[in-house]
Amino acid sequence: MNAQPKGRLVWNHSTHLPGLIPILERLTLKMGIQTVTPGVINKVKGHIPRMTLRVSVPIRGGFKIIARQGKTVQEVFILTTLTQGDLEEMIAQTLAK
């Protein structure tokens, strides 16, 4: 059987940005994504009307992603074997769907 390995979405917080979880679930289906962990939520001054995800900094084994919508920001940690460029492209494709 040639089943594609599926990444894991960690549910360690009770609150998330609205609409973020379906995006992260789609990311876990992509090849090379091992674990996706939503992190801390904060308020910011700037306002972004639609959901954006931006690769922030490399971490051991992956990258920290910043998800923003409205005046709220949430950290997301992604463990992956992908390069930063490949991950950014994959995020753009996922957000376009």
C-alpha positions in Angstrom: 0.0 0.0 0.0 1.5 3.4 -1.0 -0.3 5.6 1.5 1.1 9.1 1.9 2.3 9.7 5.4 0.1 12.3 7.2 1.5 15.0 9.5 0.1 15.5 13.0 -1.8 18.6 14.2 -1.2 19.1 18.0 -4.2 20.5 19.9 -2.6 22.1 23.0 -4.6 25.3 23.2 -8.3 25.8 23.5 -8.4 28.9 21.4 -7.2 29.5 17.8 -7.5 32.2 15.2 -10.9 31.7 13.4 -10.3 29.7 10.2 -6.7 28.7 11.2 -7.4 25.0 12.1 -8.7 24.0 8.6 -5.7 25.6 7.0 -3.3 23.7 9.3 -5.2 20.5 8.7 -4.7 20.9 5.0 -1.0 21.5 5.6 -0.6 18.3 7.5 -1.7 16.4 4.4 1.3 17.8 2.4 4.4 15.7 1.9 7.3 16.7 4.2 5.1 18.2 7.0 5.6 16.1 10.2 4.0 18.1 13.1 2.1 21.4 13.3 1.6 23.0 16.7 -0.4 26.2 17.2 1.1 28.4 19.9 0.6 31.6 21.7 -2.1 34.1 20.7 -1.5 37.9 21.0 -3.1 41.2 20.1 -1.4 43.6 17.8 -2.0 47.2 16.7 -2.1 46.7 12.9 -5.2 45.3 11.2 -5.0 42.6 8.5 -8.5 41.8 7.2 -7.7 38.3 5.8 -5.7 35.4 7.1 -2.0 35.4 6.3 0.7 33.0 7.3 4.4 34.0 7.1 7.5 32.0 7.8 9.2 33.8 10.7 12.4 32.1 11.9 14.0 28.6 11.7 13.7 26.4 14.7 15.3 23.0 15.4 13.7 20.7 12.9 11.5 23.2 11.1 10.1 26.8 11.2 8.1 29.2 13.3 5.1 30.6 11.3 3.2 33.7 12.2 -0.6 33.6 11.5 -2.4 36.9 11.4 -6.0 37.9 11.0 -7.6 41.1 12.1 -5.8 42.4 15.2 -4.8 38.9 16.4 -1.6 37.0 15.8 -0.8 33.4 16.6 2.5 31.5 16.5 2.5 28.1 14.7 5.5 25.7 14.9 6.0 23.4 11.9 8.4 20.5 12.1 9.3 19.6 8.5 12.1 18.4 6.2 11.2 21.1 3.6 13.4 24.1 2.9 12.0 27.6 3.8 11.3 28.4 0.1 9.4 25.1 -0.3 7.4 25.7 2.9 6.5 29.2 1.8 5.3 27.9 -1.6 3.3 25.2 0.1 1.6 27.7 2.5 0.8 30.0 -0.5 -0.9 27.0 -2.3 -2.8 26.1 0.8 -4.1 29.6 1.4 -5.2 29.9 -2.2 -7.6 26.9 -1.9 
